[in-house]
Amino acid sequence: MSDDPARMTREERLAARLRENLKRRKAQARELGARELGARELGTRELRAREAGNGESGTGGLSKPQGER
């Protein structure tokens, strides 16, 4: 198959475009997956830091007044 677009048949042009599209979509999927993984890891780290920081889990960061503990 020739890389010269003037000499490529219609099927060869379509095949080349499909390959380019597939490469682009795979790159987008990898980038999206990396973003989601990063966000998930960041969320987990933030949650752990909050729990470790205030000593109470599941309270949303609010603590009770001193006399009610």
Secondary structure in CASP SS format (residue, H / E / C, confidence):
PFRMAT SS
TARGET T0000
AUTHOR 0000-0000-0000
METHOD secondary structure of the structure
MODEL  1
M C 1.00
S C 1.00
D C 1.00
D C 1.00
P C 1.00
A C 1.00
R C 1.00
M C 1.00
T C 1.00
R H 1.00
E H 1.00
E H 1.00
R H 1.00
L H 1.00
A H 1.00
A H 1.00
R H 1.00
L H 1.00
R H 1.00
E H 1.00
N H 1.00
L H 1.00
K H 1.00
R H 1.00
R H 1.00
K H 1.00
A H 1.00
Q H 1.00
A H 1.00
R H 1.00
E H 1.00
L H 1.00
G H 1.00
A H 1.00
R H 1.00
E H 1.00
L H 1.00
G H 1.00
A H 1.00
R H 1.00
E H 1.00
L H 1.00
G H 1.00
T H 1.00
R H 1.00
E H 1.00
L H 1.00
R H 1.00
A H 1.00
R H 1.00
E H 1.00
A H 1.00
G H 1.00
N H 1.00
G C 1.00
E C 1.00
S C 1.00
G C 1.00
T C 1.00
G C 1.00
G C 1.00
L C 1.00
S C 1.00
K C 1.00
P C 1.00
Q H 1.00
G H 1.00
E H 1.00
R C 1.00
END
